[in-house]
Amino acid sequence: MTSTHSQALYTVAQVRALDRHAIEALGVPGYELMRRAAEAALAGLRRCWPQARRVAVFCGPGNNGGDGFLLALLAREAGLDAMAFALAEARGDGGDASRARAACEQGGVPLLHWEANGTLPAADVYVDALYGTGLDRPPQAAAAALIERINASGVPVLALDVPSGLNADTGHCPGAAVRADLTVTFIAAKRGLHTGQAAACTGRIELATLGLPDSLWQDSLPDASLLKAAGLPPRPRDAHKGRNGHVLAIGGDHGTAGAIRLCGEAALRGGAGLVSVATEPEHLVALNAARPELMAHAVNGPQALEPLLERASVLAVGPGLGQGAWGHALWLTALDTPLPLVLDADGLNLLAAEPRRFDAARQVVLTPHPGEAARLLGCSIDQIERDRFAAVRALARRFGAVAVLKGAGSLVADPDGRLDVCPWGNPGMASGGMGDLLTGLVAALLAQGCTARDAARLGVGLHARAGDHAARGGERGLLASDLLAPLRRLLNGLDA
């Protein structure tokens, strides 16, 4: 996205309000906005597929369909072989969509009514203009069948405003949804295009603000923001390890030394001055051999943990912790200290079993995946994924902590409702150990003086960007430890 407004994410209700304000207060007619949307979409099509000559546009009955009809007309006027397919009969209501359809027919564009058993036309690009932002239910049967055929065709797809079938508010697909290669979205960025199932539907996203003045957005605060790429500033030349915090990573029950090692190593690579590990005695030899910079300690219970807590400045609790007596005892001891805290994995599962709200003065970050979030909120994973925005805000409010809801388009929320969305990451990161890395990284950022919110935002962004750099060698087979080298470079503002 190229607009100066592209980092700001809005709800569907907010975008509709902006649209009304443009029409009623700024005096831009709705049909003119529709024409500008069609022009922007056609420009995106020609940039993305400059060799395309045949374009088939599939139009629904609403204003999204009107955008499509005008795109087909403009494409024909530009010398392309364009045709339009109407999913429904003309309403004849005299609205902007009806006017656009009439203009399309009068302009000589072949306009066909889509039949359920029809054959998809030969084309270089299909344009999805079936449903707009108002859809919050599964597409009707005829539209769903068409969507499935478009997806199976292998023809590149341009979606207008939002891929049909995707909820533009939540990123959830309740039924069939178009899988676009390019989505040109209009006026303002819709938050649902950037998380959850949207990752499989939108392709590249371009924002077209339709030539509207900046004053349109002045009185409309966005619901959320996309994270920006960032690192930490250079250290002062007289820096020493004592100024960069001491992370204590607690976990690694029997057989899970790898989880706590990844957490500790990420804390080191994240810039913490010192990193200690409290773990089972059996893991000491392996940890010392693999990463001697970690100060590994055998801890058999709370009494052995106490002196380590006295030296630490930040706690990372959960990787490999388990939910048995050993892990539970260490978890209770850690939660009863006032130190800044990152909770993950079994640290979260134990919190779900024994909920507590953290003191507002304590810097706490929770990093659940959807399954852990469901346990924390006492609901199903499907309920979490249906509205990830509501879920992460509920987590932050309930526990009085900054919450990170991991997944495609990870979300970061604080108890006040402020929310950020991560635009990076890839499917190769769906492998074991990635969450352990994030836990250690966020703890390291807390240790270096970041607030809980800033540590979570920066940590989530760096983690995802490191994953994208590591995936240049391929997504399948990507290991959590592959992120450590690019993570260090990105943290220091260097090209990875």
Residue pairs with C-beta under 8 A, 6 or more apart in sequence:
1 189
1 205
1 206
1 207
2 206
2 207
3 207
3 208
3 209
4 214
5 188
5 189
5 207
5 209
5 217
6 189
6 207
6 226
7 189
7 225
7 226
7 228
8 188
8 189
8 217
8 222
8 225
8 226
9 189
9 190
9 191
9 194
9 222
9 223
9 224
9 225
9 226
9 421
10 18
10 188
10 189
10 190
10 191
10 220
10 222
10 223
11 169
11 190
11 191
11 223
12 133
12 134
12 168
12 169
12 190
12 192
14 188
14 220
14 222
14 223
15 133
15 187
15 188
15 190
16 133
17 220
18 187
18 188
18 216
18 217
18 220
19 30
19 33
19 187
21 216
22 28
22 33
22 187
22 210
22 212
22 216
23 29
23 30
23 33
26 212
26 213
26 215
26 216
28 212
30 63
30 96
31 96
31 99
31 100
33 186
33 187
33 210
34 63
34 66
34 67
34 70
34 96
34 97
34 100
35 70
36 208
36 210
36 211
37 67
37 70
37 160
37 161
37 186
37 208
37 210
38 67
38 68
38 70
38 71
38 73
38 74
39 74
40 184
40 186
40 206
40 208
40 210
41 67
41 71
41 127
41 158
41 160
41 184
41 208
42 71
42 74
42 75
42 78
44 158
44 182
44 184
44 206
44 208
45 52
45 55
45 71
45 75
45 125
45 127
45 158
45 182
46 52
46 78
48 156
48 158
48 181
48 182
48 204
49 124
49 125
49 156
51 124
52 80
52 124
52 125
53 80
53 81
53 124
54 80
54 81
54 82
54 121
54 122
54 123
54 124
54 125
55 72
55 75
55 80
55 81
55 82
55 83
55 123
55 124
55 125
55 126
55 127
56 82
56 83
56 84
56 85
56 120
56 121
56 123
56 125
56 126
56 127
57 68
57 69
57 71
57 72
57 75
57 82
57 83
57 84
57 85
57 126
57 127
57 129
58 68
58 84
58 85
58 87
58 114
58 126
58 127
58 128
58 129
58 130
58 146
58 150
59 65
59 66
59 68
59 69
59 72
59 84
59 85
59 86
59 87
59 101
59 129
59 130
60 68
60 87
60 88
60 129
60 130
60 131
60 132
60 143
60 164
61 87
61 88
61 91
61 97
62 97
62 131
62 132
62 134
63 96
63 97
63 132
64 129
64 130
64 131
64 132
64 160
64 161
64 164
65 86
65 87
65 97
65 100
65 101
65 129
65 130
66 96
66 97
66 98
66 99
66 100
66 101
67 100
67 129
67 132
67 160
67 161
67 186
68 84
68 127
68 129
68 160
69 84
69 97
69 100
69 101
69 103
69 104
69 109
69 111
69 129
70 100
70 103
70 104
71 127
71 129
71 160
72 82
72 83
72 84
72 104
72 109
72 127
73 82
73 100
73 103
73 104
73 107
73 109
75 82
76 82
76 107
76 108
76 109
77 107
82 109
83 109
83 110
83 111
83 112
83 121
83 123
84 104
84 109
84 110
84 111
84 112
85 111
85 112
85 113
85 114
85 121
86 101
86 111
86 112
86 113
86 114
87 114
87 130
87 142
87 143
87 146
89 113
90 98
90 101
90 102
91 97
91 98
92 98
101 111
104 111
105 111
114 142
114 146
116 142
116 145
120 126
120 149
120 150
120 153
120 155
123 155
124 155
124 156
125 155
125 156
125 157
125 158
126 150
126 153
126 155
126 156
126 157
126 158
127 157
127 158
127 159
127 160
128 150
128 157
128 158
128 159
128 160
128 163
128 164
128 178
128 180
129 160
130 139
130 143
130 146
130 147
130 164
130 178
131 139
131 143
131 162
131 164
131 165
132 160
132 161
132 162
132 168
133 161
133 162
133 168
133 169
133 190
135 164
135 165
135 166
135 167
135 168
136 167
136 169
136 174
137 174
137 175
138 144
138 165
138 174
138 175
138 176
139 147
139 164
139 165
139 175
139 176
139 177
143 164
143 176
144 165
144 175
144 176
147 164
147 165
147 176
147 177
147 178
148 176
150 157
150 178
151 157
151 176
151 178
151 179
156 181
156 182
157 178
157 179
157 180
157 181
157 182
157 203
158 180
158 181
158 182
158 183
158 184
159 178
159 180
159 182
159 183
159 184
159 201
159 202
159 203
160 183
160 184
160 186
161 168
161 183
161 184
161 185
161 186
161 190
162 168
162 183
162 185
162 190
162 192
162 193
163 177
163 178
163 179
163 180
163 183
163 198
163 201
163 202
164 177
164 178
165 173
165 174
165 175
165 176
165 177
165 178
165 201
166 172
166 173
166 177
166 178
166 192
166 193
166 197
166 198
166 201
166 202
167 173
167 174
167 192
168 190
168 191
168 192
168 193
169 190
169 191
169 192
169 387
169 389
170 192
170 196
170 386
170 387
170 388
170 389
170 390
171 191
171 192
171 193
171 194
171 195
171 196
171 197
171 198
171 388
171 409
172 192
172 196
172 197
172 385
172 386
172 387
173 197
173 201
177 197
177 201
178 201
179 200
179 201
179 203
180 201
180 202
180 203
181 203
181 204
182 203
182 204
182 205
182 206
183 193
183 201
183 202
183 203
183 204
183 205
183 206
184 206
184 207
184 208
185 193
185 205
185 206
185 207
185 208
186 207
186 208
186 209
186 210
187 208
187 209
187 210
187 212
188 207
188 209
188 217
188 222
189 205
189 207
189 226
191 223
191 224
191 389
191 421
192 198
193 202
193 205
194 205
194 226
194 409
194 421
194 423
195 388
195 389
195 407
195 408
195 409
195 410
195 411
195 421
196 385
196 388
196 407
196 408
196 409
197 385
197 408
198 408
198 409
199 408
199 409
200 408
223 389
223 419
224 389
224 411
224 419
224 420
224 421
225 419
225 420
225 421
226 420
226 421
226 422
226 423
227 412
227 420
227 421
227 422
227 423
227 424
227 457
227 460
227 461
228 461
229 461
229 465
230 458
230 461
230 462
231 458
231 462
231 490
231 491
231 492
231 493
232 271
232 445
232 448
232 458
232 491
232 492
232 493
234 492
235 244
240 273
241 273
241 274
242 273
243 273
244 271
244 272
244 273
244 274
244 447
244 448
245 272
245 273
245 274
245 313
245 314
245 444
245 446
245 447
245 448
245 449
246 272
246 273
246 274
246 275
246 276
246 311
246 312
246 313
246 314
246 447
247 264
247 267
247 272
247 274
247 275
247 276
247 312
247 313
247 314
247 315
247 316
247 440
247 443
247 444
247 447
248 275
248 276
248 277
248 278
248 308
248 309
248 311
248 312
248 314
248 315
248 316
249 260
249 263
249 264
249 267
249 275
249 276
249 277
249 278
249 315
249 316
249 317
249 319
249 439
249 440
249 443
250 260
250 277
250 278
250 279
250 299
250 305
250 315
250 316
250 317
250 318
250 321
250 330
250 331
250 334
251 259
251 260
251 263
251 278
251 279
251 316
251 317
251 318
251 319
251 320
251 321
251 327
251 345
251 346
251 347
252 259
252 260
252 261
252 277
252 279
252 280
252 283
252 319
252 320
252 321
253 280
253 320
253 321
253 322
253 324
253 326
253 327
254 280
254 282
254 322
256 319
256 320
256 322
257 279
257 280
257 282
257 283
257 286
257 287
257 320
258 320
258 433
259 319
259 320
259 345
259 433
259 436
260 277
260 279
260 283
260 287
260 319
260 320
260 436
261 277
261 283
261 286
261 287
261 290
261 291
261 294
262 319
262 433
262 436
262 437
262 440
262 480
262 481
263 316
263 319
263 436
263 437
263 439
263 440
263 443
264 275
264 277
264 287
264 291
264 294
264 316
264 440
265 291
265 294
265 440
265 481
265 484
266 436
266 437
266 438
266 439
266 440
266 441
266 444
266 484
266 487
267 275
267 316
267 440
267 441
267 443
267 444
267 447
268 275
268 291
268 293
268 294
268 440
268 444
269 441
269 444
269 484
269 487
269 488
269 491
270 440
270 441
270 442
270 443
270 444
270 445
270 459
270 462
270 487
270 491
271 444
271 445
271 447
271 448
271 491
272 314
272 443
272 444
272 447
272 448
273 447
274 295
275 293
275 294
275 295
275 440
275 444
276 294
276 295
276 296
276 297
276 308
276 311
276 312
277 287
277 294
277 295
277 296
277 297
278 297
278 299
278 304
278 305
278 308
278 330
279 287
279 296
279 297
279 298
279 299
279 320
280 298
280 299
280 326
281 298
281 300
283 296
284 296
284 297
284 298
287 294
287 296
288 294
288 296
297 304
297 308
298 304
299 305
299 308
299 330
300 326
301 326
301 329
301 330
302 329
302 330
302 332
302 333
305 330
305 333
305 334
306 333
309 315
309 333
309 334
309 337
309 339
312 339
313 339
313 340
313 447
314 339
314 340
314 341
314 342
314 443
314 444
314 446
314 447
315 334
315 337
315 339
315 340
315 341
315 342
315 443
316 341
316 342
316 344
316 439
316 440
316 442
316 443
317 330
317 331
317 334
317 335
317 341
317 342
317 343
317 344
317 347
318 342
318 343
318 344
318 345
318 346
318 347
318 348
318 439
319 344
319 345
319 435
319 436
319 439
319 440
320 345
320 346
320 436
321 327
321 330
321 331
321 345
321 346
321 347
321 350
322 346
323 346
323 349
323 350
323 353
327 346
327 350
328 350
331 346
331 347
331 350
334 341
335 341
335 356
338 359
338 362
340 362
340 363
340 364
340 443
340 446
340 447
340 452
341 358
341 362
341 363
341 364
341 365
342 364
342 365
342 367
342 439
342 442
342 443
342 446
343 351
343 364
343 365
343 366
343 367
343 401
344 366
344 367
344 368
344 435
344 436
344 438
344 439
345 372
345 435
345 436
345 439
348 366
348 367
348 368
348 372
348 375
348 376
349 372
349 375
351 366
351 376
351 399
352 372
352 375
352 376
352 378
355 376
355 398
355 399
356 399
357 398
357 399
357 400
358 364
358 399
358 400
358 401
359 400
360 400
360 415
363 446
363 451
363 452
363 455
364 399
364 400
364 401
364 402
364 452
365 401
365 402
365 403
365 404
365 442
365 446
365 452
365 455
365 456
366 376
366 395
366 399
366 401
366 402
366 403
366 404
367 404
367 406
367 435
367 438
367 439
367 442
367 456
368 376
368 395
368 403
368 404
368 405
368 406
369 405
369 406
369 407
369 435
370 381
370 384
370 385
370 388
370 405
370 406
370 407
371 381
373 384
373 391
373 392
373 395
373 405
374 380
374 381
374 383
374 384
376 395
376 398
376 399
377 383
377 384
377 391
377 394
377 395
377 398
383 391
384 391
384 405
388 405
388 407
388 409
388 411
389 411
389 419
391 405
392 403
392 404
392 405
392 411
392 412
392 413
392 419
393 403
393 413
393 417
393 419
395 401
395 403
395 405
395 413
396 402
396 403
396 413
396 414
396 415
396 417
397 415
397 417
400 415
401 415
401 452
402 412
402 413
402 414
402 415
402 452
402 453
402 455
402 456
403 412
403 413
403 414
404 410
404 411
404 412
404 438
404 442
404 456
404 460
405 411
405 413
406 435
406 438
408 425
408 427
409 421
409 422
409 423
409 425
410 421
410 422
410 425
410 460
410 464
411 419
411 420
411 421
411 422
412 419
412 420
412 421
412 422
412 453
412 456
412 457
412 460
413 419
413 420
414 452
414 453
418 453
420 457
420 460
422 460
422 461
422 464
424 461
424 464
424 465
424 467
424 468
425 464
425 467
425 468
426 467
426 468
426 471
426 475
427 475
428 467
428 470
428 471
428 474
428 475
428 476
428 477
428 478
429 464
429 467
429 471
429 478
431 478
431 479
431 480
432 480
433 479
433 480
433 481
434 463
434 467
434 480
434 483
436 480
437 463
437 480
437 483
437 484
437 487
438 459
438 460
438 463
441 459
441 462
441 463
441 487
442 455
442 456
442 459
442 460
443 455
445 454
445 455
445 458
445 459
446 452
446 455
450 458
462 487
462 490
462 491
463 483
463 487
465 486
465 490
465 496
466 483
466 484
466 486
466 487
466 490
466 496
467 478
467 483
469 486
469 490
469 496
470 478
470 482
470 483
470 485
470 486
471 478
473 482
485 496
486 496
489 495
489 496
490 496
